[in-house]
Amino acid sequence: MKDRSLLMIPGPIEFEPDVLSAIGAPTTSHVAPDFIDAFGRALETMRKVWLSPNGQPFVVAGSGTLAMELAGANLTEPGDRALVLSTGVFGDRFEDLLTRHGARVTVLKAELGETLDLNQIEDALRSDSYKLLTVTHVDTSTAVRMPVREIGKLASRYGVLSVVDGVCSVAGEEIRQEEWGLDVVLTASQKAIGVPPGLALLVASPRAMEAFTSRKEPVRSYYADWAKWLPIMRAYEDRRPSYFGTPAVNLVWGLDTSLHRIASEGMSDRFARHDLLARAFRAGIEALGLGFVAKADRARANTLTACRYPLDVDGAKLLREIAREGVIVAGGLHPDIKAEYFRVGHMGSICQGDILTTLGAIEMGLRRVGYKVEVGRGVAAALASASDGVV
Ligand SMILES: *Cc1c(COP(=O)(O)O)cnc(C)c1O
């Protein structure tokens, strides 16, 4: 019997064997010529994955929260006005973070499970002179997806920098950074990028780099200061040795491997695969009679799904039963409804087999906790949905 289960949480995700073996190789020096080459190549490939041919990529050891801090610390100065669009826990985190860096923050908070209306965002942009806005593309606490393409356009029209928390979307949901006018798109290695936790990743637009260069005050954070990291990123791309803080050497080897895999699939194909499989998963969940936290279909993410427990089902017990079937899913995260729903990540190298296995485990789990369900019903609906998408 295999001694492993299928990890279907919104990060860390299942990692590809070639990525894990790249990470498992003996650690090299951070200035070894082959490592410099791998790091430089990873930076170049980030521009392709982000669809940001003129962007400036940064790779810094840390989690996604550090990626948020890299954006916040470098683009705000005390007194700057910032608009935070919040669709859950991670939007609220940005409010806290920007306030810590001295920004005067206005938050537009969506109703739970809903997106924010574009007119409401435009009204806010019109009523004050903001330096930047932040938007969580997919808030991992609600699985609500925001229309970042339209928000990017709005921000450009009002001359406001747009920062996209794409931790749960980059390399899964469609993002065309340059075409959509997004100034910072940030993520972390352990989500759809497909590398174990430990790397904060972002790409900044030329406009964001100009805003950084014209700061009046130095950045208050030492480790997060772009002024420290920019020469390092440039050196790696120019294939020259450099040092500020020791890079996470093994993870960068994994990043190079995973980004190569992502770029080889092709971004449009990758977005389409996530879309197809997310639809199939939701069709399965719906066929089992379960509801979603994200209310409108167009607001439901392709990288994860937040599913409501059926009434009278003990959530903690259900998750244990699903785990007994070999699939690990995540509990609720949003404090208002924490005990009412669970989350299933389906991003990265996700395939149809993973979706069917997960639905099967959910069906069996539901049966074991006394919910009446015809086993196979969700799996059949998912297969029907997926085959509709086959051309
Ligand atoms: C996971 C996540 C974060 C935080 O990333 P960490 O690596 O846990 O620090 C931020 N924003 C979103 C949307 C996320 O999904």
The ligand as an ORCA input file, in Angstrom:
! r2SCAN-3c Opt
* xyz 0 1
  C      -1.253     31.808      0.951
  C      -1.614     33.214      0.696
  C      -0.911     34.294      1.263
  C       0.140     34.132      2.287
  O       1.190     33.367      1.866
  P       2.172     32.701      2.949
  O       3.134     31.952      2.102
  O       1.321     31.825      3.793
  O       2.781     33.795      3.736
  C      -1.264     35.565      0.880
  N      -2.254     35.783      0.020
  C      -2.962     34.785     -0.537
  C      -4.034     35.101     -1.517
  C      -2.650     33.472     -0.218
  O      -3.349     32.483     -0.772
*
